[in-house]
Amino acid sequence: MLGTLREEPRPGGSTLDGASCVYVGAEPLVVSIGVISTAVFEAEKSDPDITYIDQFADQAYIVRPNSFDTNFLARRGEHAVMIKLTAAANITEDVRLHIVEQLGEEALGRLAKL
């Protein structure tokens, strides 16, 4: 989904109360994928720049703190994930949304198998 990676994935990133990994793509993309608690998922809904994604998971939304970052949070049952995507300005909003939704679907699917 990110194309060729510049380096191996590594622990790190920001997911508030959970564990996360960082992926750096050859394109100007950096993604942090993390598992968060459902309490944090609910708390983050207070951001004023929230956009709900109706057709994804039990509930999902996007927060865009600036023009380079997209924060995607999704919950399915008792599992929740936060995906933070930082991309260059030439990466369109549609492409950003596609990337975070695909990564969110994959992450939630893997968590459901645990």
N, C-alpha and C positions, 0 to 999 in steps of 0.2 A: 504494500500500500504506500510505502514511502519511497520505493525504488531502492537503488543501491545505497547502503549505509556507508558513511565515512569512517566509522569505527564500530567496535562491538558495543551492544547495549550495555549499560552499566546502571547500578543502583543510583538513585538520586532523583531530583525533581521536587516538586511541591504538591502534596496531596492532603495537606492539613493534618489528618490524624492517621494516615495509613502509609503503606509501603509503596514505593514507585520505582520505575526504571526510566532511563532517558535513552532516546534513540536520536541520532543525528544523521539526517539524510544527505545524500550528495547534492540534491537540489537544496535550495535554501530553506530547509525545514528542520525544526527541532520539536520532538514530541516527548512528553512525559506522560506515562500511563500508570495510574495508581488505583489501588483499592482503598475505598473510604468507607466510613460507617454511614448507615442510613441517617443517623442524627446529623452528620455534617451535610449530607445531601439535602436534607430538609432546611438546615440553617442557611445554606447558600442561596436559597430561593428568595432571600430578602434583598438581593442585589437589584438595583433599579433598572439595569440594562439587560434583563432576562428575556429570552425568547424561547417559548416552549416548542418542543418537537413532538407533535401529537402521535405520529405513526411509529414511534420507536419505544421499545421496552415497556415497562409499566408506566414509567414517567421519565422524561428526559428534557433537558434544557441547555441553552447556550448562554454564556456571558461573554461579552466582548469588551474587555477593559480598555483596549486601544486598537489601532488599525493593524497591528502586527500579530496580536494574540487572540486565540479563540479557546475558551474554556468550555468543555462539554462535560456535563454530568448526567449520568443515567443510572436508573435503579430498576432492577427486576427482582421481585420478591425481597429476600433479605440481603441481596448483594447490590453494591453500588460502586461505581467507578468514576474517576475524574480523569479526563484527558485534556492536557494543555498543549496546544499547537501554536508554535511561533513560526511564521512564514514571511518571506519577502513580499513586498507589496504587489509583485507581479503574479502571485498565486491568488486566483479569484476566490470569492466567497463560496461559490458552488463547489469548487475543488476542495476548499478547506472543510466544508460541511460533509462532503463525501468521505474524506479521510477520517474525520473524527467519528462519524457514524459507523463506518466499517470497523475501525479499531474498537469502538465501544461494543459492537455486536460480538466481535471475536472475544474480547475480554469477559463479557458477561456470560457468553457461552462456555468458556473455560471454567469460570467460577461455578457455574451450575453443575459441572461434572465432578467437582470436589466433594 
